[in-house]
Amino acid sequence: MKRARHFLFLSLAWSSFWACQNDAPPVSSESPGMTRETPSPVSTRVEPRQPKASPGNFENLIADYESKDRVIWQKPDMVISLLGDLEGKTVADLGAGSGYFAFRMLPKAQKVIGVDIDPRFIAFMDSVKVRLSKQYQDRFESRLAKPDDPMLKPGEADAVVMVNTYGYIENRVNYLKTLSKGMSDHADLLIIDFKKNSLPVGPEDEFKVAVSQVERELKSAGFEIQKIDNEALDYQYIVMAAKSETNK
Ligand SMILES: C[S@@+](CC[C@H](N)C(=O)[O-])C[C@H]1O[C@@H](n2cnc3c(N)ncnc32)[C@H](O)[C@@H]1O
């Protein structure tokens, strides 16, 4: 049993690596997500108030975060393209988890920082990193952060993504204020999270943050909204923001 779990862990690490190497999502013909008409009801299960899941659950979380059907309902390539040209830029993925987005951005950016507060995800991302070519290894850094601080250096990030993570953050306005110090003046902040109303994927409604609240909190923290898109993804909203002039 232990051996099977170890094998699953390594397979998932390998699939993340493969996604990065190919600059494309790791879709295979055996992908369960590709053979179902509707996305898996277990994808991105309810964890928002329990980021530190018990050790026994970790493989399940990784399997969930790396689930193949995400490529259908979350369109990671389209999402990443919203950040524009990442060449020469440093991107921080806050709440990076298994690195689902972080490793996909690696071929496009100068540097990707996979930020998380859970050391198990840091270890997982590092296990993927060591399998990458030297060129990619040099451009990826995992970073253990604090719940109230993404631990970015002043002005370090030229772009920040926060996918399926916003609801985990407590005292979000303070968190966003701290985050803005780690962003360069022209950095984009991209937040993707689940729409309210029960959906076949994502947490229960009580754990979701309405897009109107995200907007309010960003403004309170000194950001200006560049774009809100409720249509591009069936289950999720997309918010793009940047530091307001007075916050630079
Ligand atoms: C649902 S997962 C999303 C993972 C990844 N973004 C993805 O889309 O696959 C949420 C992640 O946020 C992390 N997290 C929770 N609170 C955090 C905080 N305050 N700062 C950074 N990461 C946090 C958790 O450890 C977990 O890895």
The ligand as an SDF file (V2000), in Angstrom:
LIG
                    3D

 27 29  0  0  0  0  0  0  0  0999 V2000
   -6.7650   24.6790   -3.1320 C   0  0  0  0  0  0  0  0  0  0  0  0
   -5.0180   24.8410   -3.0400 S   0  0  0  0  0  0  0  0  0  0  0  0
   -4.6590   25.5690   -4.6010 C   0  0  0  0  0  0  0  0  0  0  0  0
   -3.3300   25.1430   -5.1170 C   0  0  0  0  0  0  0  0  0  0  0  0
   -2.9530   25.7060   -6.4840 C   0  0  0  0  0  0  0  0  0  0  0  0
   -3.0320   27.1520   -6.5280 N   0  0  0  0  0  0  0  0  0  0  0  0
   -3.8070   25.1140   -7.5450 C   0  0  0  0  0  0  0  0  0  0  0  0
   -4.6120   25.8500   -8.1380 O   0  0  0  0  0  0  0  0  0  0  0  0
   -3.6930   23.9060   -7.7950 O   0  0  0  0  0  0  0  0  0  0  0  0
   -4.7300   26.1510   -1.8990 C   0  0  0  0  0  0  0  0  0  0  0  0
   -3.2820   26.2740   -1.5200 C   0  0  0  0  0  0  0  0  0  0  0  0
   -3.0820   27.4700   -0.7760 O   0  0  0  0  0  0  0  0  0  0  0  0
   -2.1630   27.2220    0.2470 C   0  0  0  0  0  0  0  0  0  0  0  0
   -2.3600   28.2850    1.2490 N   0  0  0  0  0  0  0  0  0  0  0  0
   -3.3090   28.3820    2.1930 C   0  0  0  0  0  0  0  0  0  0  0  0
   -3.1850   29.5360    2.8800 N   0  0  0  0  0  0  0  0  0  0  0  0
   -2.1130   30.1790    2.3430 C   0  0  0  0  0  0  0  0  0  0  0  0
   -1.4740   31.4290    2.6210 C   0  0  0  0  0  0  0  0  0  0  0  0
   -1.8940   32.2480    3.5920 N   0  0  0  0  0  0  0  0  0  0  0  0
   -0.4150   31.7740    1.8600 N   0  0  0  0  0  0  0  0  0  0  0  0
    0.0310   30.9710    0.8680 C   0  0  0  0  0  0  0  0  0  0  0  0
   -0.5300   29.7700    0.5780 N   0  0  0  0  0  0  0  0  0  0  0  0
   -1.6030   29.3900    1.3010 C   0  0  0  0  0  0  0  0  0  0  0  0
   -2.4760   25.8260    0.7010 C   0  0  0  0  0  0  0  0  0  0  0  0
   -1.4090   25.2330    1.4180 O   0  0  0  0  0  0  0  0  0  0  0  0
   -2.7400   25.1500   -0.6480 C   0  0  0  0  0  0  0  0  0  0  0  0
   -1.5800   24.6420   -1.2180 O   0  0  0  0  0  0  0  0  0  0  0  0
  1  2  1  0
  2  3  1  0
  2 10  1  0
  3  4  1  0
  4  5  1  0
  5  6  1  0
  5  7  1  0
  7  8  2  0
  7  9  1  0
 10 11  1  0
 11 12  1  0
 11 26  1  0
 12 13  1  0
 13 14  1  0
 13 24  1  0
 14 15  1  0
 14 23  1  0
 15 16  2  0
 16 17  1  0
 17 18  1  0
 17 23  2  0
 18 19  1  0
 18 20  2  0
 20 21  1  0
 21 22  2  0
 22 23  1  0
 24 25  1  0
 24 26  1  0
 26 27  1  0
M  CHG  2   2   1   9  -1
M  END
$$$$
